[in-house]
Amino acid sequence: MFDIIIAGNVNLCTTVQVGAFPVEYAKTRYVRHGISDHVSGVGLNVSASIASLGHRPCLSGVIGNDVIGDVIITELDRRGIGAEGVVRDYDATPRSLVLEGEGGMGAIFTDLKDDQVYQYPEDSFRALLEFAERVHVTNINWAYPLALLAKEAGKPVSTDVQSIFTLDDPYNKRFIEIADLVFFSDEQLDVSIEDVMKRLWHEFDVQVAVCGRGPSGATMGVRDQETLYTVKPLMTRPPVSTTGAGDAMVGSFLSSLLTHYNEVDALIRSQIFAGHKIGEVGSTSGLMSRHDLDAAFAAVKPGRVAARSLAAEV
């Protein structure tokens, strides 16, 4: 039925073009063609990226019994995302608001409703597991028990712990302890990427970890090789909005693994995909097809990946 299960939040995102930050107060502003709505949320964003590249993801998420919930179900079908794991247990669907400024800067306001206290029906998720090659869980609270179920079922499990400060944060630590593949951002790290990678390898038994570094690209650590691989941004067009770029990177990396690319090639492809995505506004806009990504990947010159061994530093 599908290639991968994505367990994560889904919402309706409203994007408003505000110009420069800080936004000065005005009672009324007219922003012609400057307000748009998109079905969003980390779980949806990752699923949309994977679907755009020709795979069949199944989204496990929670939405409301409202008009917005109807819109989300319709959008999942349009994008080829399985809704077998979507449950409608809320009165109102989660929402988010993004204020987009100049140069792609964005300020995000998120209303998760009851996502952090919700308990997803485990029997429903367990029934889906046999149909998926692998499972990716976001770090929303209700997804943690599902990660445990996936691990018990012998499925490869990946997770995205977003902009972590430290690996000792108990909230995210439990997700990392389950995962074979971990994604994170260096935006708020209080230690070096090298130190984080070493701990992920040797304390948490993580095989591969990918650190999104925004305008600096991405760095991946592979435990078996004790090596870091860094790829600079691979931009195919001028940046407009960075909203959803990290989720696009994650989705395209997972898609490449499903297509049996090695991790280094998956890292390169993820930077091309994310670099193209940020040329449009909207967390699920500007997603490349597999044909276009394959063509852009074939045109990448050798030597774009910098490798550094940490074996002597462990």
Secondary structure, DSSP 8 states (H G I E B T S, - for coil): --SEEEE---EEEEEEEEESSS----S----TT-EEEEEE-HHHHHHHHHHHTT--EEEEEEEESSHHHHHHHHHHHHHT-EEEEEEEEESS--EEEEEEEGGG-EEEEEE-TTTTT----HHHHHHHHTT-SEEEEES-GGGHHHHHHHHHTT--EEEE--S-S-TT-HHHHHHHHH-SEEEEESTT-SS-HHHHHHHHHHTS--SEEEEE-GGG-EEEEEGGGTEEEEE----SS-----TTHHHHHHHHHHHHHHTT--HHHHHHHHHHHHHHHTTSSSTTSS---HHHHHHHHHT--TT-EEEEE-GGG-
